[in-house]
Amino acid sequence: MGAFHSRHVENYIHDLAEKTGFSVEQVEILHRRFKQLSRDEDTLQPEHLYSIPDLEFNPIRTQIVAAFFDKRNFDKYSPQGTVQEIGFEQFLTVMSHFRPLKLRMTEEQREQLRLEKLQFLFNMYDLDNDGKISLEEYRQVVYELLSKNPKIGNESASIADAAMLEAARTCMGQMEPDQVYEGITFQDFLKVCYSLFVSQASLGFSNEDLFVKMNGFNP
């Protein structure tokens, strides 16, 4: 019975590694971190992540924590809404969006991972889950990113407005005076990101840095 249970767990870990792109060792390390964060419970709640010291001063801490409970980021079959708690597999799936590109990846695999990372980031900006980043949503994120900077914090709204106007020009070309840009769709988001060569630093966090801070190892 014990041998069967061990094989079952081993197969489960290998399945998770295959699904998420982590190594078996990384899955085991993340499981230990999950149990530590959840205080040895089987599910993780938002307050557990808010207790991570290294996230305390991150300007988009709220969005990062919320991303773990946003079904768009781990449930392909029912991606609407949020949940109050997640299990280890959901935690691992969300963490996989933060993993760096591997040297041995094909160009197709690299592009797919980039798209997944950008979709994850888009979801963080699209607060009401309507498939568009509205001006108000973008203003809120920009405000949180800049609010701790006394020199430019008060200018966050005008910075967000200018960025949204630039996004509209990039995606729609020359606009008519009375034409209204309703918001950034994911396809628009891709155009903006690729046209501006968006770096991880400009997105408010580094994937690798956040991975290390949350889990204590370099994947």
C-alpha positions, 0 to 999 in steps of 0.5 A: 500500500505504501509503495503504491502511494509513493508511486502515485505521488511520484506520478502526480509530481511528474504530471505537474512538472510536465504541465507547468514546465518546472523540474521535479525538484522545483515542484517539490520545493514549491510544494514545501513553500506552499505548505509554509505559506498556508501554515500546513493547510491544503489551501492558500488564501489571500492573507497568506500571500499578503504576509510575505515580507518581500511583497510588502512594498511592491507597488502592485502587491494587490494585483499580484496577490489577486492574480493567484485567485483569478480563474483566468490564470489557472482554469481554462475550462471555467475562466470567469470570476475569482475564488477565495482559496486555491490548492497546490496545483492552482498555485503552481500553475500561477507560479509558472507564469513567473518562470524565466525562459529556458536556454533549451527552448525552441523559438516556438516554445519561447514565443508561446511562453511570452504570450502566456506571460503577456496574457497573465499581465493583461489579466492583472490590468483588466480588473473587471475581466471584460477583455479590455483595459479601460482608461480608469483601470490603467490609471489605477495601476499607473497610480499604484506604480507611481504613488510612492514617488513624490516627484511624479506620483501626482502626475500619474493620471496624465501619464496614464492618459498619455500612454492610453492615447499612444496605445490608441495611435499604435493600434488604430492609427490616425483617429478622428476627432470624435472617435472614442477608444474604448480600451486596450484589447489583448491584441492591442496589448500585444501590439503595444508591447512589441512596438515599445519593446516592453521590459520586465522592469517597466511592468512593475516586477521582475519575474525572476526576482519575484520568484526568488522572493516568494520561494527562496530559490532561483528556478 
